[in-house]
Amino acid sequence: MPLRMDTLHRLEDTINQRRKAAPDESYVAQLNARGLPVMARKLGEEAVETVTAALAGDRQELVGEAADLLFHLLVLLGAKDIALADVLAELDRREGTSGLDEKAARSR
Ligand SMILES: N=c1c2ncn([C@@H]3O[C@H](COP(=O)(O)OP(=O)(O)OP(=O)(O)O)[C@@H](O)[C@H]3O)c2ncn1[C@@H]1O[C@H](COP(=O)(O)O)[C@@H](O)[C@H]1O
């Protein structure tokens, strides 16, 4: 799905650019100015809202909450200097391995 991956990479670039903007002009800059605990809390809230939408919302609510969740994940990764490419490389590493093998390796 190259088009959809492009969307996430473009959003990552936008987030990295907006981080340095004035906080009164940019939500991304505001989040960065407020610091890592606020970014982490926002990500947690969006995760809960996504779960709620999955269990009790309609399809469009879930799409909207999932988009908020991905956005806030990229904001947090950017603040920690972790590139989306690093996360995708980790997913690539796991490709072809059963999730059950990964689970067993983690519990060792
Ligand atoms: N994709 C997004 C995006 N998705 C969600 N959000 C914001 O994430 C927030 C979601 O949190 P909530 O639902 O809790 O809403 P809220 O109560 O307004 O949030 P808080 O005030 O509690 O932080 C909303 O304010 C949304 O506007 C986003 N804000 C920005 N972007 C992208 O980031 C770019 C740069 O944005 P600025 O930094 O504002 O220029 C934009 O052009 C977009 O491409």
The ligand as an SDF file (V2000), in Angstrom:
LIG
                    3D

 44 47  0  0  0  0  0  0  0  0999 V2000
   -3.3830   15.1000   11.5940 N   0  0  0  0  0  0  0  0  0  0  0  0
   -3.4720   15.9590   12.4710 C   0  0  0  0  0  0  0  0  0  0  0  0
   -4.3420   15.7810   13.6020 C   0  0  0  0  0  0  0  0  0  0  0  0
   -5.1540   14.7550   13.9610 N   0  0  0  0  0  0  0  0  0  0  0  0
   -5.7040   15.1230   15.1110 C   0  0  0  0  0  0  0  0  0  0  0  0
   -5.2850   16.3390   15.5160 N   0  0  0  0  0  0  0  0  0  0  0  0
   -5.6580   17.0850   16.7020 C   0  0  0  0  0  0  0  0  0  0  0  0
   -5.5830   16.2180   17.8250 O   0  0  0  0  0  0  0  0  0  0  0  0
   -6.5360   16.6070   18.7850 C   0  0  0  0  0  0  0  0  0  0  0  0
   -7.2820   15.3870   19.2290 C   0  0  0  0  0  0  0  0  0  0  0  0
   -7.4580   15.4860   20.5490 O   0  0  0  0  0  0  0  0  0  0  0  0
   -8.8950   15.6240   21.2110 P   0  0  0  0  0  0  0  0  0  0  0  0
   -9.8970   14.8150   20.4370 O   0  0  0  0  0  0  0  0  0  0  0  0
   -8.7150   15.2750   22.6480 O   0  0  0  0  0  0  0  0  0  0  0  0
   -9.2260   17.1690   20.9930 O   0  0  0  0  0  0  0  0  0  0  0  0
   -8.8360   18.4190   21.8710 P   0  0  0  0  0  0  0  0  0  0  0  0
   -9.6710   18.4210   23.1080 O   0  0  0  0  0  0  0  0  0  0  0  0
   -8.9670   19.5900   20.9270 O   0  0  0  0  0  0  0  0  0  0  0  0
   -7.2860   18.2390   22.2670 O   0  0  0  0  0  0  0  0  0  0  0  0
   -6.4990   18.9110   23.5260 P   0  0  0  0  0  0  0  0  0  0  0  0
   -6.8020   20.3800   23.5380 O   0  0  0  0  0  0  0  0  0  0  0  0
   -6.9350   18.1690   24.7660 O   0  0  0  0  0  0  0  0  0  0  0  0
   -5.0260   18.6430   23.2410 O   0  0  0  0  0  0  0  0  0  0  0  0
   -7.4670   17.6430   18.1190 C   0  0  0  0  0  0  0  0  0  0  0  0
   -7.1670   18.9210   18.5990 O   0  0  0  0  0  0  0  0  0  0  0  0
   -7.1250   17.5060   16.6540 C   0  0  0  0  0  0  0  0  0  0  0  0
   -7.2260   18.7250   15.9390 O   0  0  0  0  0  0  0  0  0  0  0  0
   -4.4130   16.7780   14.5850 C   0  0  0  0  0  0  0  0  0  0  0  0
   -3.6870   17.9390   14.5060 N   0  0  0  0  0  0  0  0  0  0  0  0
   -2.8570   18.0990   13.4280 C   0  0  0  0  0  0  0  0  0  0  0  0
   -2.7330   17.1420   12.4250 N   0  0  0  0  0  0  0  0  0  0  0  0
   -1.7880   17.3250   11.3020 C   0  0  0  0  0  0  0  0  0  0  0  0
   -0.7010   18.0970   11.7460 O   0  0  0  0  0  0  0  0  0  0  0  0
   -0.5210   19.1860   10.8540 C   0  0  0  0  0  0  0  0  0  0  0  0
    0.1190   20.3520   11.5870 C   0  0  0  0  0  0  0  0  0  0  0  0
   -0.8040   20.8610   12.5470 O   0  0  0  0  0  0  0  0  0  0  0  0
   -0.4040   22.2140   13.3370 P   0  0  0  0  0  0  0  0  0  0  0  0
    0.7780   21.8870   14.1490 O   0  0  0  0  0  0  0  0  0  0  0  0
   -1.6010   22.5760   14.1480 O   0  0  0  0  0  0  0  0  0  0  0  0
   -0.1170   23.2330   12.2810 O   0  0  0  0  0  0  0  0  0  0  0  0
   -1.9070   19.4730   10.2850 C   0  0  0  0  0  0  0  0  0  0  0  0
   -1.8380   20.1370    9.0670 O   0  0  0  0  0  0  0  0  0  0  0  0
   -2.4320   18.0630   10.1110 C   0  0  0  0  0  0  0  0  0  0  0  0
   -1.9130   17.5000    8.9170 O   0  0  0  0  0  0  0  0  0  0  0  0
  1  2  2  0
  2  3  1  0
  2 31  1  0
  3  4  1  0
  3 28  2  0
  4  5  2  0
  5  6  1  0
  6  7  1  0
  6 28  1  0
  7  8  1  0
  7 26  1  0
  8  9  1  0
  9 10  1  0
  9 24  1  0
 10 11  1  0
 11 12  1  0
 12 13  2  0
 12 14  1  0
 12 15  1  0
 15 16  1  0
 16 17  2  0
 16 18  1  0
 16 19  1  0
 19 20  1  0
 20 21  2  0
 20 22  1  0
 20 23  1  0
 24 25  1  0
 24 26  1  0
 26 27  1  0
 28 29  1  0
 29 30  2  0
 30 31  1  0
 31 32  1  0
 32 33  1  0
 32 43  1  0
 33 34  1  0
 34 35  1  0
 34 41  1  0
 35 36  1  0
 36 37  1  0
 37 38  2  0
 37 39  1  0
 37 40  1  0
 41 42  1  0
 41 43  1  0
 43 44  1  0
M  END
$$$$
